[in-house]
């Protein structure tokens, strides 16, 4: 009996101390690659899946039900050598909304500059402090980006420590000739520029918007819909000044691509005054989606 109690206590302690943060779906899409032996792609998918779901990226204690829902879809566009590929990766993440069955998207981005190597029996090494490989760096970078966005949505500027870690990955990858690691390339639409801007004071209004939009807005929708919508509108209005300074901001673009459909659904049932306010605001700071925002004004 005593041994059983000790075993139970040790098991409980171990599950509390060691916890993976991500619950990540992984799919490797290889139909564009002409190759008779397809087993390497199954191995690649399995190896990436195990890395994302088994690696402990932080020292935070996270319960199994609190793991962050995310996904990585890696499309192999070209095989450039026996074990080298040109690819793109779509990264998504979401978080639950308090007291509801709804999950809200946080990240939805496509990185089409992925060049990496993967050979049979390759292991993906996790090391924040030194460079291992392109694939390891890319996966670890996006793990920290996912963590940062998630924590920003629960606490004001709560994701800072994870953006610091992502910056370490970028710094360590400067010797990697593959694209994505230098912020001045690709018009600033790359890994290096994303995390550099997330750490820039200029973008703090966007990060605070994530907190107010989610924690003070969506999380109140079940109990206080009018107050929740008012808080979400106030959060969005804080983006106006950032848009004036950086109208071509890639981070703003990512926010709108991820959130525009949701914003429409939230404000379809708002008061006529708030419908008009949010339509005018979003038409100004996200003009590319103006037709989408017109749906807010229907049946006014």
Number of C-alpha atoms within 10 A of each C-alpha: 6 7 8 9 10 11 12 12 12 12 11 11 11 11 14 14 12 15 20 21 27 24 19 23 17 21 20 20 18 18 11 11 15 10 11 6 7 12 11 15 19 13 17 20 19 14 16 22 19 14 19 26 17 15 16 15 21 16 11 13 14 18 14 14 9 14 16 20 20 22 23 21 17 21 21 20 17 15 19 12 9 9 12 14 19 17 20 18 22 16 23 21 24 19 21 17 18 16 11 12 7 12 14 15 18 22 23 18 16 16 15 17 18 20 21 18 16 19 13 11 10 11 13 20 15 19 13 19 11 13 20 16 16 21 17 20 26 21 20 24 24 18 22 23 26 27 24 24 25 23 19 25 23 19 16 17 22 19 23 18 16 23 24 18 22 28 24 17 27 26 16 17 22 14 10 16 11 14 17 25 24 20 19 12 13 12 10 18 18 21 23 24 23 20 23 17 18 23 19 9 10 14 19 17 19 24 25 21 26 27 25 25 23 27 21 21 24 26 20 20 19 12 11 12 17 16 15 23 24 17 21 25 22 16 22 22 18 14 21 19 13 18 16 11 10 14 14 11 16 17 19 19 16 16 18 19 15 18 16 17 14 12 21 20 13 18 23 19 17 19 13 14 9 18 24 16 14 23 20 16 18 24 17 15 22 20 13 13 16 16 10 16 26 17 17 23 17 9 8 13
